[in-house]
Amino acid sequence: MRYDTVIVGGGLTALMCGIELARNGRSVALVTTGHSSLHFSSCSLGLYNAAEPLKAIESLPQSHPYAKLGAEAVESYAARATEILNIAGIATNGTTEANHYIVTPMGQLRQCWLSLDGALTSHNGKELDYKSVALFYPEGFLDFYAQFICDTLGAMGTTVTSHTFSLPELVVRRNNQTEMRSIQVARALDKEENLRALASIISREAGDVEAVVLPATLGFDHADVRQRLSRMTDKEILYIPTLLTSVEGVKAERALRRTFESMGGTIFMGHTAVSHTTEEGLIASVTTSKGITLTAEEFVLASGSFIGGGLAADREGVTEGVFGADVIVSEGNQTTRDIFEPQPFMSCGVATDGNFKVLIGGKAVENLYACGAILSGYNPVKEGCGAGVAVTTALKVADDIINR
């Protein structure tokens, strides 16, 4: 099978790159093992952990993906990524000029560039826009820490009342702990009778508050559930992310995949790229675990880091398994004893030139690009820039392919 571009990966990076290529008339195939790390993401995308992220980017070392792009290009690609998310039906709030803060499932505040519409946020990390809220969550729900959240919101000057609710379907699910998770709760609340029952509970118990806050368990299969609940209760309905698995992350992945396929893209789901061939120093094809060989003019490596399977580590070192790309490994110990300290191994990744062309044997391969988490030179956790690097480098690579 032949395409203009084959992308190895199926997460945010791969989909963003694929959508941009497809909407510019390229035939594109994604090769993906299964569901991506979007399933574990929160309701936010980070650009960089600084009050003014674009200014902070200007001083990063040259090995950092943002330094290869430059602050002006990061800003431009971030704006285009927001546009693509909106095209996919993913409404967002935020700006590259200044970060805002999202409330996490553990009741902490985390800086972000974009938050999904409806998420409970703070513009400065010190106070909310609401002086009084009612927090509602299912009785026996395992992925939500209400007391931590109440403590955080209270410390910010917001009056919080906490309420549990129970519905007959959720009582049944509560008998099996594996069933009392975010997606199962969301599927229950998609049902009209359960949503109306919840609306009745909120109307009866919330009182005169400015907003009602729920775990992010609304609208798994029906996008308008939050808006409908707001109309039923005459209250503004907001949500806070839950622990794994993320309803909002699953919804985002599904929306991006639908958009990619609607533009003519092809997804080889359940396929792992296992080998490649070369011709005259260029990548000619990749073959998947199911024996499908895909040829193309350009190839993009967007398979993620260790979690995504793009990199593998053993006693001999760190390797990239599809193309045998050069890998840059941080010097010194690869872990620290304090799990809350930055871990050096997070900066491992494939080596690329200034245009994200992959190096193999020290030489850039002209038709093989890398983008996203598989890149070296940055720490996505410490710097809070995982999503930002994912989308900006994906669009940079797409631009270079389109303009070749």
C-alpha positions in Angstrom: 0.0 0.0 0.0 1.3 3.4 -0.9 0.8 6.8 0.7 2.4 10.2 0.5 3.3 10.0 4.2 3.3 7.2 6.8 3.3 8.2 10.5 4.4 5.7 13.1 2.2 6.5 16.2 -1.4 7.2 17.0 -1.4 9.8 19.8 -1.7 13.6 20.0 1.5 14.2 18.0 0.7 11.7 15.2 -2.9 12.9 14.9 -2.0 16.6 14.9 0.6 15.9 12.2 -1.7 13.7 10.2 -4.6 16.1 10.3 -2.4 19.0 9.1 -1.1 16.8 6.2 -4.5 15.5 5.3 -6.2 18.9 5.2 -3.4 20.0 2.8 -4.2 17.2 0.3 -1.7 14.5 1.4 -2.6 10.9 1.6 -1.6 9.8 5.1 -1.6 6.5 7.0 -1.1 6.2 10.8 0.3 2.9 12.2 -0.7 2.6 15.8 -0.6 -0.3 18.3 -3.7 0.8 20.1 -5.0 3.5 22.3 -2.6 6.3 23.1 -1.6 8.2 26.2 -4.4 10.6 25.6 -6.5 8.1 27.6 -4.4 9.1 30.6 -4.4 12.9 30.0 -6.1 15.5 32.0 -8.3 18.4 30.8 -5.3 20.6 30.0 -2.3 21.0 27.6 0.9 22.5 28.9 3.2 24.7 26.9 5.9 25.4 29.4 5.9 25.9 33.2 6.4 29.6 33.5 4.1 32.5 34.0 5.0 33.8 30.5 5.9 30.6 28.6 7.1 32.2 25.4 9.6 34.4 27.2 11.0 31.4 29.1 11.4 29.5 25.8 13.8 32.1 24.5 16.4 31.1 27.0 16.3 27.3 26.5 19.4 25.4 25.4 19.8 24.7 21.7 19.2 21.0 22.2 15.6 21.7 23.3 12.9 21.1 20.7 11.5 24.6 21.4 14.9 26.1 20.8 15.1 24.4 17.4 11.7 26.0 16.6 12.2 29.4 18.1 9.7 31.2 20.3 8.0 32.9 17.3 7.3 29.5 15.6 6.2 28.0 18.8 3.6 30.7 19.2 2.4 30.3 15.6 2.2 26.5 15.8 0.4 26.7 19.1 -2.2 28.9 17.6 -2.6 26.5 14.7 -2.9 23.6 17.1 -5.7 25.4 18.9 -7.5 25.9 15.5 -7.2 22.2 14.7 -8.6 21.2 18.1 -11.5 23.5 17.6 -12.1 22.0 14.1 -12.2 18.6 15.8 -14.9 20.0 18.1 -12.6 20.3 21.1 -13.4 23.7 22.7 -10.5 25.2 24.6 -9.6 28.2 26.8 -6.2 29.8 27.2 -3.4 31.8 25.5 0.3 31.4 24.9 0.9 34.8 26.5 0.3 33.6 30.1 -0.4 30.3 31.7 -3.5 29.7 33.8 -4.1 26.9 36.3 -6.3 23.8 36.4 -7.5 22.0 39.5 -6.2 18.4 39.5 -8.0 15.3 40.9 -5.7 15.5 43.9 -6.7 19.1 44.6 -3.5 20.6 43.5 -3.1 23.5 41.0 -1.2 22.9 37.8 -0.1 25.4 35.2 -1.4 25.0 31.7 -1.6 26.7 28.3 -5.0 25.3 27.2 -7.8 23.8 29.3 -10.8 22.2 27.8 -14.0 24.1 28.0 -15.9 23.5 31.2 -12.8 22.7 33.4 -12.5 24.4 36.7 -9.6 26.8 36.4 -7.9 29.8 38.1 -6.4 32.6 36.1 -3.6 33.3 38.6 -3.4 30.2 40.9 -4.5 32.3 43.9 -8.3 32.5 43.5 -11.2 31.2 41.5 -13.7 33.2 39.6 -16.3 31.7 41.9 -16.9 32.6 45.5 -19.1 29.7 46.2 -19.4 26.2 44.6 -21.1 22.9 45.4 -19.0 19.8 44.7 -21.0 16.7 43.7 -19.5 13.2 43.2 -20.8 9.6 43.1 -20.8 7.7 46.4 -17.9 5.2 46.3 -16.2 6.8 43.4 -12.5 5.8 43.4 -10.9 8.3 41.1 -11.6 11.6 42.9 -10.3 13.0 46.1 -13.0 15.4 47.2 -11.5 16.4 50.6 -8.2 17.5 49.0 -10.2 19.5 46.4 -12.3 21.1 49.1 -9.3 22.1 51.1 -7.6 23.7 48.0 -10.6 25.6 46.9 -11.3 26.7 50.5 -7.7 28.0 50.8 -8.4 30.1 47.7 -11.3 31.9 49.4 -14.1 29.9 47.8 -16.9 28.5 50.0 -17.3 24.8 49.1 -20.1 22.4 50.1 -19.5 18.7 49.4 -22.2 16.3 48.4 -22.2 12.7 47.3 -25.0 11.2 45.2 -26.2 7.7 44.4 -28.2 6.4 41.5 -29.6 2.9 41.2 -27.3 2.0 38.3 -24.3 3.3 40.2 -25.2 1.2 43.3 -25.0 -1.9 41.1 -21.6 -0.8 39.7 -20.3 0.0 43.2 -20.5 -3.7 44.1 -17.6 -4.3 41.8 -14.7 -1.8 42.3 -13.5 -2.2 38.7 -16.9 -0.9 37.5 -16.8 2.3 39.6 -14.4 4.1 37.4 -14.7 7.3 35.4 -15.8 5.9 32.0 -18.4 3.6 33.6 -19.8 6.5 35.6 -19.9 8.6 32.4 -21.7 6.0 30.5 -24.3 5.8 33.2 -24.8 9.6 33.2 -25.2 9.6 29.4 -28.6 7.9 30.0 -31.5 10.4 30.2 -33.1 8.9 33.3 -29.8 9.0 35.2 -29.1 12.6 34.1 -32.5 13.7 35.2 -32.1 12.0 38.5 -28.8 13.8 39.0 -30.3 17.1 38.0 -33.0 16.6 40.6 -30.4 15.9 43.3 -28.4 19.0 42.4 -31.4 21.2 42.3 -32.5 20.0 45.7 -29.1 20.1 47.5 -26.8 22.7 45.8 -28.3 25.8 47.3 -27.5 29.3 46.2 -24.0 28.7 44.8 -22.4 30.3 41.7 -21.4 27.0 40.2 -21.7 23.2 40.6 -18.5 21.1 40.2 -18.5 17.5 39.2 -15.8 14.9 38.3 -15.1 14.8 34.6 -17.6 12.1 34.0 -20.1 13.8 31.6 -20.7 13.4 27.9 -18.8 10.2 27.1 -21.0 9.4 24.1 -23.2 12.6 23.9 -21.2 15.9 23.7 -24.0 18.1 25.1 -24.6 16.3 28.5 -22.9 19.1 30.5 -24.9 21.8 28.8 -28.1 19.8 29.3 -27.4 19.3 33.0 -26.8 23.1 33.3 -30.2 23.8 31.7 -32.0 21.3 33.9 -30.5 22.7 37.1 -30.2 26.4 36.1 -26.6 26.2 37.4 -23.2 26.6 35.7 -21.7 23.1 35.6 -17.9 22.7 35.7 -15.7 19.7 36.1 -12.4 18.6 37.6 -10.3 15.8 35.9 -10.3 12.4 37.5 -7.6 9.8 37.8 -7.1 7.2 35.1 -8.7 6.6 32.7 -9.6 10.1 31.6 -13.0 10.6 30.0 -11.9 13.9 28.5 -8.8 12.3 27.1 -10.7 9.5 25.5 -13.2 12.0 24.0 -10.3 14.1 22.6 -8.6 11.1 21.0 -11.9 10.0 19.4 -12.6 13.5 18.1 -9.1 13.8 16.6 -9.4 10.4 15.0 -12.8 11.2 13.5 -11.4 14.4 12.1 -8.3 12.7 10.6 -10.4 10.0 8.9 -13.0 12.5 7.7 -10.1 14.2 5.8 -9.2 11.0 4.1 -6.6 9.7 6.6 -6.2 6.0 7.2 -5.5 4.4 10.6 -3.9 1.0 10.8 -5.2 0.2 14.4 -3.7 -2.7 16.2 -0.6 -2.7 14.0 3.0 -2.2 15.3 5.7 -1.0 12.9 8.4 -3.6 13.3 10.8 -3.1 10.4 11.8 -0.9 7.5 13.6 -0.9 4.2 15.8 1.7 2.6 16.7 2.7 -1.0 19.6 5.0 -1.7 19.8 6.3 1.8 16.1 7.0 2.1 13.4 5.1 4.0 11.4 3.2 1.4 8.8 1.3 3.5 7.7 0.0 6.9 6.2 -3.3 7.6 3.7 -3.9 10.5 3.3 -6.8 12.9 0.4 -8.0 10.8 2.5 -8.3 7.7 1.3 -5.1 5.9 4.0 -3.2 4.0 3.5 0.5 3.6 5.5 2.6 1.1 5.7 6.4 1.1 7.6 9.5 0.1 8.1 10.6 3.8 7.9 8.9 7.1 7.3 10.4 10.5 8.3 8.8 13.8 5.7 9.9 16.4 5.6 6.8 18.5 6.2 8.4 21.9 8.8 7.8 24.6 9.1 4.8 26.9 5.4 4.8 27.8 4.3 4.9 24.2 6.8 2.2 23.1 8.9 4.5 20.9 11.9 3.9 23.1 13.0 0.7 24.9 15.6 0.4 27.6 17.6 -2.5 28.9 21.0 -3.1 30.5 22.7 -2.4 27.2 21.1 1.0 26.8 18.2 2.8 25.1 17.1 2.0 21.6 14.5 3.0 19.0 13.2 -0.2 17.5 11.7 0.6 14.1 14.4 2.6 12.2 17.4 2.1 14.5 17.6 5.9 15.0 20.5 7.4 17.0 19.4 7.9 20.6 20.7 10.6 23.0 21.0 9.4 26.5 21.5 11.8 29.4 24.8 11.6 31.2 25.1 10.3 34.7 22.6 8.3 36.7 19.3 7.7 34.9 17.1 7.9 38.0 17.2 9.8 41.3 16.1 8.5 44.7 13.4 11.1 45.2 10.6 10.2 42.8 9.3 13.8 43.0 12.6 15.1 41.6 13.2 15.5 37.8 14.3 12.2 36.4 17.2 12.5 33.9 16.0 9.5 31.8 13.0 11.6 30.8 15.3 13.6 28.5 16.3 10.6 26.5 15.2 10.5 22.9 16.1 10.2 19.2 18.7 12.5 17.8 17.6 14.9 15.0 19.0 17.9 13.1 17.6 21.4 13.4 14.6 20.4 11.2 13.7 17.3 13.1 15.1 14.9 10.5 16.2 11.7 12.3 19.9 10.9 12.6 20.9 7.3 11.9 24.6 6.6 12.2 25.2 10.3 12.7 23.6 11.3 9.4 20.2 12.9 8.8 17.8 10.8 6.8 16.1 13.2 4.4 12.7 11.6 4.4 12.4 10.5 8.0 11.2 13.0 10.7 10.6 12.7 14.4 8.3 14.8 16.6 6.7 14.7 20.0 7.7 12.7 23.0 10.3 10.6 21.2 12.5 13.7 20.8 15.5 14.2 23.0 16.6 17.3 24.9 13.7 18.1 27.1 11.9 16.9 30.3 8.1 17.0 29.7 7.3 16.4 33.3 9.7 18.9 34.9 9.0 21.5 32.3 5.3 20.9 31.8 5.7 21.0 28.1 4.8 17.5 26.9 1.7 18.5 25.0 3.2 21.8 23.7 6.2 20.0 22.2 3.9 17.3 20.8 1.7 19.7 18.8 4.3 22.3 17.8 6.9 19.9 16.5 4.1 17.8 14.8 3.0 20.9 12.8 6.6 22.0 12.1 7.2 18.5 10.5 3.9 18.7 8.6 4.9 22.1 7.2 8.3 20.8 6.1 6.7 17.8 4.4 4.1 19.9 2.6 6.7 22.4 1.4 9.2 19.9 0.2 
